[in-house]
């Protein structure tokens, strides 16, 4: 990522003050104080299967890990509806909102993501 790209100036938070309006436009989710760090949830714009980081954002709702599959979580889809980049919004729409329960594996129920 180039040091002048918009992503260079955004930090992750599990309770961000901004979201994505489209592929490049960042919009505020709430009022942002002067000097406050501009944050987004990486789930809004990242789907890389190799993304797997410990999260240290410190928010009360911190997930503890950031992965490329976080956009698939229903709670995040509901919280950030309209604030994902376009291709993720389309993937969410294509998947629908119903979680399909699959056969148990090793005694646990697996759900499609």
C-alpha positions as CSV (number, residue, x, y, z in Angstrom):
1,X,0.0,0.0,0.0
2,X,1.4,3.4,-0.9
3,X,1.9,5.9,1.9
4,X,-0.6,8.2,0.2
5,X,-3.4,5.7,-0.2
6,X,-6.5,6.2,2.0
7,X,-5.8,3.0,3.8
8,X,-2.5,4.4,5.1
9,X,-4.4,6.7,7.4
10,X,-7.0,4.3,8.9
11,X,-6.6,2.2,11.9
12,X,-8.7,-0.8,12.9
13,X,-11.3,-0.7,15.7
14,X,-14.0,-3.3,16.6
15,X,-16.2,-0.2,17.3
16,X,-15.0,2.2,14.6
17,X,-16.0,5.8,14.1
18,X,-16.1,5.4,10.3
19,X,-17.2,3.1,7.6
20,X,-16.9,2.8,3.8
21,X,-19.3,4.5,1.4
22,X,-17.7,2.9,-1.6
23,X,-14.3,1.5,-2.6
24,X,-12.5,4.6,-1.6
25,X,-14.8,6.9,0.4
26,X,-14.7,6.8,4.1
27,X,-17.7,8.2,6.0
28,X,-18.2,9.0,9.7
29,X,-20.5,6.7,11.7
30,X,-20.6,9.3,14.5
31,X,-19.1,12.6,15.4
32,X,-15.3,12.6,15.5
33,X,-13.5,14.8,17.9
34,X,-10.5,16.9,16.7
35,X,-7.3,14.8,17.1
36,X,-9.3,11.5,17.4
37,X,-7.9,8.7,15.3
38,X,-10.0,7.8,12.3
39,X,-10.9,4.1,12.5
40,X,-12.7,1.5,10.5
41,X,-13.4,-2.2,11.1
42,X,-11.2,-4.1,8.7
43,X,-14.2,-6.5,8.2
44,X,-15.7,-3.6,6.1
45,X,-13.0,-3.9,3.5
46,X,-10.8,-7.0,3.8
47,X,-11.5,-10.6,2.8
48,X,-8.0,-12.0,2.5
49,X,-7.9,-15.7,3.7
50,X,-4.4,-15.0,5.1
51,X,-5.6,-12.1,7.3
52,X,-5.4,-13.3,10.9
53,X,-4.2,-10.8,13.5
54,X,-4.6,-10.3,17.2
55,X,-6.7,-7.3,17.9
56,X,-5.7,-4.8,20.5
57,X,-8.1,-2.0,19.9
58,X,-9.3,-2.0,23.5
59,X,-13.0,-1.5,22.7
60,X,-15.5,-3.2,25.1
61,X,-16.8,-5.2,22.1
62,X,-13.3,-6.2,20.8
63,X,-13.4,-9.5,19.0
64,X,-9.8,-10.3,20.0
65,X,-8.9,-11.5,16.4
66,X,-9.2,-9.9,13.0
67,X,-9.7,-12.3,10.1
68,X,-10.6,-12.2,6.5
69,X,-13.8,-14.0,7.3
70,X,-15.1,-11.4,9.8
71,X,-17.4,-9.9,7.1
72,X,-19.3,-13.1,7.2
73,X,-20.5,-12.6,10.8
74,X,-24.2,-11.8,11.0
75,X,-23.7,-9.4,13.9
76,X,-21.2,-7.3,11.9
77,X,-23.3,-7.4,8.8
78,X,-26.2,-6.0,10.7
79,X,-24.1,-3.4,12.5
80,X,-22.3,-2.2,9.4
81,X,-25.1,-2.5,6.8
82,X,-24.3,-0.1,4.0
83,X,-20.8,0.6,5.3
84,X,-18.9,-2.3,3.6
85,X,-17.0,-1.8,0.4
86,X,-19.2,-2.6,-2.6
87,X,-17.8,-6.1,-3.4
88,X,-18.4,-7.2,0.2
89,X,-21.9,-5.8,0.2
90,X,-22.6,-7.8,-3.0
91,X,-21.1,-10.9,-1.5
92,X,-23.3,-10.5,1.6
93,X,-26.4,-10.0,-0.6
94,X,-25.5,-13.1,-2.7
95,X,-25.1,-15.2,0.5
96,X,-28.5,-14.1,1.9
97,X,-29.2,-13.7,5.6
98,X,-30.0,-17.3,6.5
99,X,-27.4,-19.4,8.1
100,X,-27.6,-23.0,6.9
101,X,-26.9,-25.6,9.5
102,X,-24.8,-28.4,8.3
103,X,-24.2,-31.9,9.7
104,X,-22.4,-32.1,13.0
105,X,-18.6,-32.6,12.8
106,X,-16.9,-34.1,15.8
107,X,-19.8,-33.4,18.0
108,X,-20.2,-29.7,17.0
109,X,-22.6,-28.0,14.7
110,X,-20.9,-26.3,11.8
111,X,-22.6,-23.4,10.1
112,X,-22.0,-22.1,6.7
113,X,-20.3,-18.8,6.8
